[in-house]
Each structure stands twice: as structure tokens, then as C-alpha cells.
Amino acid sequence: VQLVESGGGLVQPGGSLRLSCAASGFTFSSARLRWYRQAPGKEREWVASISDAGSRTSYADSVKGRFTISRDNAKNAAYLQMNSLTPEDTAVYYCSARPIWSTSDYWGQGTQVTVSS
């Protein structure tokens, strides 16, 4: 099982980034996906979720209206489109997958997002 995040980097406030999560080793289309983030000195926090079929999404209040989670089950990939970024969005972003029959999560290694002028 492998989850690999990519797309992070340095962006100015107000800018956008699109994170990707490439999955392998499990039935991707049968897994709920979540994005989390962890800022320096803070606990990991949930950012967004998407159901296995992609029909249901939910967001943390801090990113609602600015971030969009999506997935492409044909490509075994998930995405997090992040707009109107602020320095408070600076964190390592993680992709997590949980098969619908499981109570355990798979995790990626994370990708760094830094919002700074």
C-alpha cells in the first residue's frame, strides 16, 4: 500500500496550489479519502474528506469555500485544490485513505506547503 502526495511548495498569500495523492496497493475506489495538515508546533488537523464514489465531501471550517477535494478513481488519485492561501495554511499536508471495510487508515509521507511573501 502506498500513498504519495505531491504538489506542495512555496506560494505567496492569495495564491493557489493543487495537491495530488497517488495511491497504489489497494482498491482505491472503495476507500474514503481525507486530507490532513500539521503546522509546526501544532497537532495534525483534518482538512477535508471525500467519499469512495466522490459524491460526498466535507471541509473544516477554516478551509471551507477556499479548498476543494476531488478524486479520480480511474487514475487512483485524489486532489486538493487550495485557493486564496494564507500564511495560516502553512503546514505539511497528508493524504489518508480508509477502505470501507477497514477501521485503519493508510497514510502518505506528506508534502510541505509554505505560504509566505
C-alpha positions as CSV (number, residue, x, y, z in Angstrom):
1,V,0.0,0.0,0.0
2,Q,1.3,3.4,-0.9
3,L,0.1,6.9,-0.9
4,V,2.3,9.6,-2.4
5,E,1.5,13.3,-2.0
6,S,2.9,15.9,-4.4
7,G,2.3,19.5,-5.5
8,G,3.4,21.3,-2.4
9,G,5.7,24.2,-2.5
10,L,6.2,27.9,-1.7
11,V,3.3,30.2,-2.7
12,Q,2.5,33.9,-2.0
13,P,-0.5,34.8,0.1
14,G,-3.6,34.8,-2.1
15,G,-2.1,32.2,-4.4
16,S,-3.2,28.7,-5.2
17,L,-1.8,25.2,-5.2
18,R,-3.1,21.8,-6.2
19,L,-2.0,18.8,-4.2
20,S,-2.2,15.3,-5.6
21,C,-2.3,12.0,-3.8
22,A,-1.3,8.9,-5.9
23,A,-2.5,5.6,-4.5
24,S,-1.5,2.0,-5.1
25,G,-1.7,-1.4,-3.5
26,F,-5.4,-1.3,-2.5
27,T,-8.8,-0.9,-4.1
28,F,-8.8,2.9,-4.3
29,S,-12.4,3.2,-5.4
30,S,-13.5,1.5,-2.2
31,A,-11.7,3.9,0.1
32,R,-12.8,7.1,1.8
33,L,-10.1,9.7,1.5
34,R,-9.1,12.6,3.7
35,W,-6.6,15.4,3.7
36,Y,-5.0,16.4,6.9
37,R,-2.3,19.0,7.7
38,Q,0.1,19.7,10.5
39,A,1.7,23.0,11.2
40,P,4.9,23.4,13.2
41,G,4.2,23.0,16.9
42,K,0.6,22.1,16.3
43,E,-1.4,18.9,16.2
44,R,-2.4,17.3,13.0
45,E,-5.8,18.6,11.9
46,W,-8.4,17.3,9.5
47,V,-8.9,19.4,6.4
48,A,-11.3,17.7,4.0
49,S,-13.0,14.3,3.2
50,I,-14.4,12.7,0.2
51,S,-16.5,9.5,0.0
52,D,-15.4,6.5,-2.0
53,A,-17.5,7.4,-5.0
54,G,-16.8,11.1,-4.7
55,S,-20.4,12.0,-4.2
56,R,-20.0,13.4,-0.7
57,T,-17.4,15.9,0.5
58,S,-16.9,17.8,3.7
59,Y,-14.5,20.5,4.9
60,A,-13.1,22.0,8.0
61,D,-14.5,25.5,8.7
62,S,-11.0,27.0,8.3
63,V,-10.8,26.0,4.6
64,K,-14.5,25.9,3.5
65,G,-15.0,28.0,0.4
66,R,-11.3,28.0,-0.4
67,F,-10.3,24.4,-0.8
68,T,-11.9,21.7,-2.9
69,I,-11.3,18.0,-2.5
70,S,-11.8,15.7,-5.5
71,R,-10.8,12.3,-6.8
72,D,-10.4,10.3,-10.0
73,N,-10.9,6.6,-9.3
74,A,-9.8,5.7,-12.8
75,K,-6.4,7.2,-12.0
76,N,-6.2,6.1,-8.4
77,A,-5.7,9.7,-7.4
78,A,-7.1,12.4,-5.2
79,Y,-6.6,16.1,-5.2
80,L,-6.8,19.1,-3.0
81,Q,-7.3,22.4,-4.8
82,M,-6.3,25.2,-2.5
83,N,-7.2,28.8,-3.3
84,S,-6.8,32.1,-1.5
85,L,-4.0,30.7,0.6
86,T,-2.9,32.5,3.7
87,P,0.2,32.0,6.0
88,E,-2.1,30.1,8.3
89,D,-2.3,27.4,5.7
90,T,1.4,26.7,6.0
91,A,1.8,23.1,7.0
92,V,2.7,19.6,5.9
93,Y,-0.3,18.2,4.1
94,Y,-1.1,14.5,4.3
95,C,-3.4,12.2,2.3
96,S,-5.2,9.4,4.2
97,A,-7.2,6.5,2.9
98,R,-9.5,4.2,4.7
99,P,-11.1,1.2,2.8
100,I,-14.8,1.0,3.6
101,W,-14.3,-2.4,5.2
102,S,-11.4,-1.2,7.5
103,T,-11.0,0.7,10.7
104,S,-7.4,1.6,9.9
105,D,-6.0,4.4,7.7
106,Y,-3.2,4.4,5.2
107,W,-1.1,7.5,5.2
108,G,1.3,9.2,2.8
109,Q,4.5,10.9,3.7
110,G,3.2,14.4,3.4
111,T,4.0,17.4,1.2
112,Q,5.1,20.8,2.5
113,V,3.0,23.8,1.7
114,T,4.5,27.2,2.7
115,V,2.5,30.4,2.2
116,S,4.8,33.4,2.5
117,S,5.7,36.6,0.8
